[in-house]
Amino acid sequence: MFHLSLSKGIYHRENSLLVQKDKIDMDMSIDRIMRIWPQTISVILKHRMKCVGCPLATFHSAIDAAREHGIDADILFNDLERVI
């Protein structure tokens, strides 16, 4: 894992992919979101999502997780964005 500073922001390498560190993509797995931005865990717990430690978190996108937990994906996205 390494961090790379480019003119458009901070990038984070994880699993051979560069991810812009200041932007959440709701197609990312919920596990990846929690690993890149640990502060998002509090948002996930606030929404009573049981993604922390769940083996499916590596496979579910944030949109999938929101749907599975009956949460509006736009609200989840806004709450996640607010903490990063």
Phi, psi and omega in degrees: 000136175214162177246139182229126180264119177241169186299332183266005178143186180267133179246151185231127178265126176214129180054043176065018177239140173269130181236129176293124190283348181255016182218125176271136174251120185292352174273352176290153176293149180297328177296314180298318178301314181293327180286319181286319182236083182304335179294346178286343180301321180297324178293316180298317178292324179300324179276008179059032175275141183257039184282334182294116180084357181283132180295338179281346182300334179284342182255332182276129171288168178299324178294316178301314182297318178299314180298316181297330182260005177069034182249140176295122184298326179293320178294315178300314180303312181298319179294320178294315180299324183297330185266351180266000000 
